[in-house]
C-alpha cells in the first residue's frame, strides 16, 4: 500500500486519527486505487516526531520509564516547537 499526500495538504482527521481508511474489495492480484479528500493547509513549518511501537510490560520498570522519562521529553519537545505543526510517525 502506498499513501501519497502532496505538500501543503492534509487528510481530514477525527481527533488524531487520519480518515483515509477504505476497505479493499478486489482479489489480491487486482490493483485498486482508493482516493480520499485533502484539505489545503500551510504546513511549511512543521516538526515530525518518529516514535517506536512501545510495548509496556511489568518488567524493567517500563511504565515508570515511560511516564517519568519518555512523556516529559516528548511534551518538552512539543513545547519547544509550539509555533509549528507537530506530526507523528509511529
N, CA, C and O of each residue as an XYZ file, in Angstrom:
360
protein
N       0.841     -1.153      0.000
C       0.000      0.000      0.000
C       0.898      1.230      0.000
O       1.915      1.269      0.692
N       0.515      2.225     -0.777
C       1.222      3.494     -0.837
C       0.221      4.608     -0.591
O      -0.861      4.624     -1.176
N       0.588      5.538      0.277
C      -0.235      6.714      0.532
C       0.625      7.918      0.209
O       1.739      8.045      0.716
N       0.120      8.791     -0.622
C       0.868      9.972     -1.033
C       0.025     11.214     -0.786
O      -1.117     11.303     -1.237
N       0.603     12.174     -0.062
C      -0.080     13.430      0.224
C       0.863     14.556     -0.186
O       1.970     14.647      0.344
N       0.452     15.415     -1.116
C       1.333     16.497     -1.559
C       1.531     17.558     -0.480
O       0.713     17.693      0.430
N       2.627     18.306     -0.593
C       2.896     19.388      0.345
C       1.755     20.388      0.389
O       1.058     20.600     -0.603
N       1.573     21.000      1.553
C       0.530     21.994      1.808
C      -0.886     21.429      1.717
O      -1.839     22.153      1.428
N      -1.007     20.127      1.967
C      -2.312     19.475      2.075
C      -2.284     18.532      3.266
O      -1.226     18.046      3.666
N      -3.457     18.280      3.826
C      -3.609     17.316      4.911
C      -4.857     16.482      4.672
O      -5.764     16.879      3.941
N      -4.879     15.329      5.299
C      -6.053     14.463      5.302
C      -6.925     14.888      6.474
O      -6.406     15.230      7.536
N      -8.242     14.873      6.296
C      -9.123     15.129      7.431
C      -8.821     14.120      8.525
O      -8.433     12.984      8.252
N      -9.004     14.551      9.774
C      -8.755     13.633     10.881
C      -9.880     13.724     11.896
O     -10.570     14.738     12.005
N     -10.046     12.640     12.632
C     -11.003     12.549     13.720
C     -10.160     12.425     14.973
O      -9.545     11.384     15.206
N     -10.124     13.468     15.779
C      -9.196     13.618     16.895
C      -7.794     13.599     16.275
O      -7.410     14.576     15.632
N      -7.032     12.545     16.442
C      -5.701     12.475     15.838
C      -5.585     11.367     14.801
O      -4.488     11.081     14.322
N      -6.689     10.749     14.452
C      -6.649      9.629     13.512
C      -6.993     10.103     12.101
O      -8.098     10.594     11.870
N      -6.061      9.963     11.155
C      -6.372     10.359      9.778
C      -7.504      9.514      9.209
O      -7.603      8.318      9.487
N      -8.348     10.146      8.414
C      -9.539      9.483      7.887
C      -9.375      9.123      6.413
O     -10.077      9.649      5.549
N      -8.436      8.218      6.142
C      -8.256      7.780      4.757
C      -8.484      6.286      4.578
O      -8.283      5.762      3.483
N      -8.899      5.592      5.630
C      -9.096      4.145      5.549
C     -10.262      3.806      4.631
O     -11.340      4.391      4.738
N     -10.039      2.870      3.740
C     -11.098      2.329      2.891
C     -10.813      0.842      2.697
O      -9.668      0.451      2.472
N     -11.825      0.039      2.782
C     -11.645     -1.407      2.609
C     -11.342     -1.741      1.157
O     -11.876     -1.125      0.234
N     -10.482     -2.722      0.976
C     -10.211     -3.241     -0.359
C     -11.256     -4.297     -0.677
O     -11.692     -5.033      0.208
N     -11.660     -4.370     -1.946
C     -12.738     -5.288     -2.297
C     -12.372     -6.260     -3.416
O     -13.143     -7.171     -3.717
N     -11.226     -6.082     -4.025
C     -10.815     -6.922     -5.142
C      -9.868     -8.029     -4.671
O      -9.294     -7.922     -3.588
N      -9.697     -9.084     -5.462
C      -8.699    -10.109     -5.133
C      -7.301     -9.480     -5.063
O      -7.062     -8.422     -5.645
N      -6.401    -10.124     -4.362
C      -5.062     -9.576     -4.128
C      -4.284     -9.311     -5.412
O      -3.383     -8.472     -5.412
N      -4.597     -9.989     -6.487
C      -3.849     -9.790     -7.735
C      -4.401     -8.631     -8.577
O      -3.890     -8.372     -9.667
N      -5.417     -7.943     -8.100
C      -6.005     -6.799     -8.800
C      -5.575     -5.514     -8.087
O      -5.745     -5.383     -6.875
N      -5.016     -4.565     -8.852
C      -4.610     -3.280     -8.283
C      -5.851     -2.418     -8.056
O      -6.691     -2.277     -8.944
N      -5.955     -1.849     -6.866
C      -7.069     -0.957     -6.549
C      -6.536      0.433     -6.228
O      -5.458      0.571     -5.650
N      -7.278      1.444     -6.598
C      -6.955      2.823     -6.241
C      -8.087      3.342     -5.367
O      -9.258      3.264     -5.740
N      -7.734      3.867     -4.216
C      -8.711      4.442     -3.294
C      -8.318      5.896     -3.062
O      -7.262      6.169     -2.490
N      -9.147      6.817     -3.497
C      -8.882      8.239     -3.315
C      -9.525      8.723     -2.023
O     -10.502      8.144     -1.549
N      -8.968      9.790     -1.458
C      -9.534     10.390     -0.262
C      -9.394     11.903     -0.368
O      -8.545     12.414     -1.098
N     -10.242     12.607      0.372
C     -10.274     14.068      0.330
C      -9.043     14.658      1.008
O      -8.559     14.138      2.014
N      -8.550     15.748      0.442
C      -7.457     16.514      1.029
C      -7.937     17.933      1.277
O      -8.780     18.452      0.545
N      -7.394     18.556      2.313
C      -7.710     19.965      2.542
C      -6.418     20.770      2.455
O      -5.370     20.336      2.932
N      -6.506     21.931      1.849
C      -5.339     22.797      1.693
C      -4.978     23.425      3.037
O      -5.848     23.945      3.736
N      -3.709     23.379      3.394
C      -3.197     23.984      4.628
C      -1.801     24.535      4.339
O      -1.148     24.141      3.373
N      -1.368     25.437      5.181
C       0.014     25.890      5.109
C       0.800     25.050      6.108
O       0.765     25.320      7.308
N       1.496     24.049      5.628
C       2.253     23.183      6.539
C       3.758     23.278      6.282
O       4.493     22.305      6.450
N       4.200     24.471      5.871
C       5.622     24.641      5.602
C       6.449     24.652      6.882
O       7.641     24.347      6.847
N       5.835     25.001      8.014
C       6.551     24.998      9.290
C       6.002     23.848     10.134
O       4.953     23.971     10.766
N       6.723     22.739     10.134
C       6.260     21.571     10.879
C       7.449     20.782     11.426
O       8.587     20.943     10.984
N       7.157     19.950     12.374
C       8.137     19.064     13.006
C       7.573     17.655     12.933
O       6.395     17.439     13.221
N       8.405     16.698     12.551
C       7.986     15.301     12.513
C       8.663     14.571     13.669
O       9.887     14.602     13.799
N       7.875     13.926     14.490
C       8.403     13.107     15.582
C       8.196     11.645     15.198
O       7.093     11.246     14.824
N       9.242     10.862     15.290
C       9.165      9.434     14.972
C       9.213      8.672     16.288
O      10.190      8.756     17.032
N       8.149      7.930     16.566
C       8.031      7.204     17.832
C       7.953      5.714     17.558
O       7.244      5.278     16.651
N       8.674      4.943     18.334
C       8.636      3.492     18.183
C       7.341      2.914     18.723
O       6.614      3.576     19.463
N       7.063      1.697     18.356
C       5.884      0.989     18.840
C       6.213      0.436     20.218
O       6.872     -0.597     20.343
N       5.750      1.129     21.247
C       6.115      0.772     22.616
C       5.212     -0.312     23.180
O       3.988     -0.236     23.075
N       5.812     -1.289     23.759
C       5.081     -2.362     24.428
C       5.492     -2.315     25.894
O       6.563     -2.794     26.266
N       4.633     -1.735     26.718
C       4.947     -1.606     28.135
C       4.549     -2.880     28.860
O       3.475     -3.437     28.634
N       5.425     -3.321     29.724
C       5.178     -4.549     30.477
C       5.616     -4.320     31.918
O       6.237     -3.305     32.235
N       5.296     -5.243     32.760
C       5.696     -5.140     34.165
C       7.075     -5.760     34.348
O       7.260     -6.685     35.139
N       8.035     -5.230     33.602
C       9.416     -5.689     33.748
C      10.322     -4.500     33.466
O       9.930     -3.567     32.765
N      11.472     -4.532     33.983
C      12.489     -3.483     33.811
C      11.924     -2.074     33.981
O      12.400     -1.130     33.350
N      10.916     -1.937     34.828
C      10.380     -0.620     35.181
C       9.864      0.158     33.966
O       9.998      1.380     33.911
N       9.276     -0.550     32.991
C       8.829      0.066     31.736
C       7.888      1.251     31.940
O       8.112      2.328     31.389
N       6.842      1.050     32.727
C       5.835      2.094     32.890
C       6.438      3.340     33.534
O       6.145      4.459     33.112
N       7.263      3.157     34.534
C       7.911      4.290     35.191
C       8.815      5.042     34.214
O       8.810      6.273     34.188
N       9.585      4.315     33.418
C      10.444      4.959     32.420
C       9.604      5.738     31.410
O       9.978      6.838     31.002
N       8.477      5.170     31.013
C       7.593      5.832     30.056
C       7.031      7.125     30.648
O       7.069      8.177     30.010
N       6.509      7.036     31.874
C       5.856      8.189     32.496
C       6.840      9.263     32.940
O       6.544     10.453     32.832
N       7.998      8.863     33.434
C       8.939      9.828     34.005
C      10.061     10.238     33.048
O      10.732     11.244     33.280
N      10.265      9.480     31.994
C      11.326      9.803     31.044
C      10.794     10.193     29.681
O      11.017     11.309     29.210
N      10.093      9.269     29.052
C       9.628      9.475     27.681
C       8.595     10.599     27.565
O       8.777     11.526     26.776
N       7.509     10.521     28.348
C       6.442     11.522     28.230
C       6.919     12.946     28.501
O       6.600     13.842     27.719
N       7.674     13.196     29.579
C       8.166     14.567     29.778
C       9.048     15.047     28.625
O       8.992     16.218     28.248
N       9.853     14.157     28.068
C      10.712     14.527     26.947
C       9.883     14.902     25.719
O      10.155     15.915     25.075
N       8.880     14.099     25.393
C       8.014     14.397     24.247
C       7.249     15.696     24.489
O       7.168     16.539     23.596
N       6.691     15.865     25.681
C       5.941     17.084     25.984
C       6.827     18.325     25.914
O       6.381     19.375     25.453
N       8.077     18.216     26.368
C       9.006     19.344     26.273
C       9.325     19.657     24.818
O       9.404     20.824     24.436
N       9.506     18.633     24.014
C       9.764     18.842     22.584
C       8.585     19.551     21.925
O       8.781     20.445     21.102
N       7.372     19.162     22.277
C       6.176     19.812     21.723
C       6.143     21.281     22.130
O       5.820     22.142     21.312
N       6.476     21.577     23.393
C       6.517     22.973     23.843
C       7.588     23.773     23.104
O       7.381     24.943     22.782
N       8.732     23.143     22.835
C       9.818     23.831     22.127
C       9.411     24.225     20.712
O       9.943     25.189     20.160
N       8.483     23.496     20.128
C       8.039     23.751     18.756
C       6.571     24.158     18.713
O       5.856     23.791     17.780
N       6.114     24.912     19.711
C       4.684     25.234     19.794
C       4.181     26.105     18.646
O       2.972     26.209     18.442
N       5.079     26.730     17.897
C       4.658     27.537     16.747
C       4.699     26.756     15.443
O       4.557     27.335     14.366
N       4.891     25.462     15.533
C       4.937     24.606     14.341
C       3.898     23.500     14.480
O       3.501     23.141     15.588
N       3.469     22.975     13.360
C       2.564     21.822     13.389
C       3.379     20.589     13.770
O       4.447     20.355     13.204
N       2.894     19.809     14.711
C       3.578     18.594     15.152
C       2.945     17.408     14.438
O       1.735     17.199     14.525
N       3.747     16.649     13.746
C       3.302     15.434     13.059
C       4.023     14.258     13.697
O       5.169     14.385     14.128
N       3.366     13.137     13.756
C       3.953     11.965     14.404
C       3.900     10.763     13.475
O       2.886     10.501     12.827
N       5.006     10.040     13.424
C       5.062      8.760     12.713
C       5.393      7.712     13.751
O       6.291      7.900     14.573
N       4.665      6.602     13.714
C       4.988      5.534     14.658
C       4.840      4.207     14.006
O       5.069      3.178     14.642
